[in-house]
Amino acid sequence: MNRKNISSGSYLEKPIGFSRAVRIGNVISVSGTAPIAENGTTSFPNDLYNQTKTCIGIMKKAIEDAGGKLENVIRTRIYLKNAKEWEKAAKAHGEFFSEIQPACTFVEVKGFIKPDWLIETEADCII
């Protein structure tokens, strides 16, 4: 099967050695997606709701670039710096996925590469 690597243009992809998403056959996996603005800064510092929307928007583009669509998402993973604020991330997640209803996990983590990131997201798709 052919492998297609999808880049989001993140400044972290090359030094870390990862792709935003990888498609092999009918499977697309989207790697940990942080709230990075187009200029490389953190989008919406201290705003978990809008950081979540940023992450999902980046994932959506990667999925589409790989030939899929959000309706193909079967699982999402939401990593939060503070699980007590889960409802803010859940609200944004629901705006994209309330009708699709993929399997979803919310997990609190100790931290991220940048201290002002409040969230990272992942997704898996079958098309």
C-alpha positions, 0 to 999 in steps of 0.5 A: 500500500502507498504511504502518504505523509501530510505536513501542516507546515509546523516548525516542529515537524522536521526537527522532531521527524513527524508528519501531521498525518499519515495515510496508508490505504484507507486509514488516516492517523493524525498526530498530536496537534497543538494550538499553533497559529500560522505564524508559529506562535500559540493561538489564543493563550489562556483560552482552552475553548479556542485552542481546541477549535484551532487544534481541530481545525488543523486536524480537519485540514490534514484529514482533507489533505489526505483525502478524508473528511471529518465524517471519517473520524472514528476516534479522537484523543484530547490531552488537557493540561487541566482536566478541570476545564474539560467542558471548554474543550468538550464544547469545541469538540462537540461543535465539530463532532456532535453528529459524527460521535467518534470514540473519544478520550479526555486525559490530563497530562503534566504538560506540553512542549510549550507551557502556554499550550493547554491542549493537544488533539489526535484523530484516527480515520477510516475512509 
